[in-house]
């Protein structure tokens, strides 16, 4: 099936005088209540279209997109689980949407209670003492967490700690966030199975290390079994343990970072807690801390005053690391996550991880005769193939990913992690049906056979998408950022 | 004489104390199409193992490490302007021309056979 790429701009469809409504002006023409100097001289340049044109425009634009509502989205490391529609209904409720951040606290007690409730639930889930919900995204959460760690060491007069340890398998945001927080990076090497070598870590720990950042399960989907030992060594050296919550999903309701010895963590609400990844945002990256670090959390924060029985917004505190956001973060995203947690309940949440792990292992074991599995054994929520087993055809991971598009699937994550040359990283999440998994497995097998019998066809993929072969090198070297120059 | 680092930089010695430094053909193949190369200005000095620049492809980005103690004579402007040249011929399209400060450090680098074995072991 050949689809076409819809490329009109709404302004191209505009015709002078065309209207999509028929309202009289209710006397505004003769309204003199707005001072003359505040009135504009000419009408604003707005699209002038009839309603059917408007609706068709946006409906057609939406067909250019591929999302979890369109089809299977096995993008490793991103936890593209289904976003339940009840979350949207609650977050778009008029009583929420009409709130203003400057409203006096006594008029928004319900909204503040919801913030505090989610803060408590995330603390329970993460094994932490308190959370801030303010950071706008995962990497923003990382930066916030590292600034809290900075504030903690500064507070203890421990000013030598200028370096942060990051494994070579980490998401690129880890070293980037540490650098933005003013730290230099010390890399620890992974062993063959992607886990950290405690001996290598030990040799790098000294009194200049501020923190050790880790993801668990790690970015190849393996659980770090040595984590209590690693945490003990880090703490002995005076460093704090930072947990990157990107892969929290498989542990949800089963294991807690706080119990493993982590001091600070962030959670990606748009991964683990089913809020949309949508178009680059908005996301949310709440940060939790263990007891003793609460006072460094950013402001504003929501406190419950037991005397007045009211929630209060605390905008300043001398111990706080400061402000990292205006107001209380992406509030409607927080509400969606709260709705998700409450609708699943404790038992429901504890089922998400095991089902995600089952789905990942089912796909892995159904394909490992045709795709190269560099790390044997049970994976957690995701796993990595190192390309096709048969390397003689010249068909690479990139070609396989492009061919998947022809079959209506989103591509997995490719060429990450960097531990392997042909990484193809698959994360199905718990929300996919057995039928979807079987269809994906069948297509992946078909592509492997096609690579053996007709490699040029796979290398030429995608054959049926609206956009076929962008020159990604040219795009990186000479990006054309203006729509008109396309 | 050409010698290599385990991190896939080569150093091509053209006379007693002058050499051309770039990335190996193997590294260029693994990186895929190179889209950006960052190199230092003339006269900057680097010690062995220090990052002196960066290389970015459609797949990955990586630091470039100094094979030995060296002073930059010049960067290869042709390569900086058109980094794809590295994929065409990695050896001809060096990244920096350097003055070698301590020729004895060449002895500790990998020769062609050792480097080929190192690449084979990466698979």
Interface residues (C-beta under 8 A of the other chain):
Chain A: X415 X418 X421 X472 X473 X476 X477
Chain B: X30 X33 X35 X36 X56 X58 X59 X60 X83 X84 X122 X123
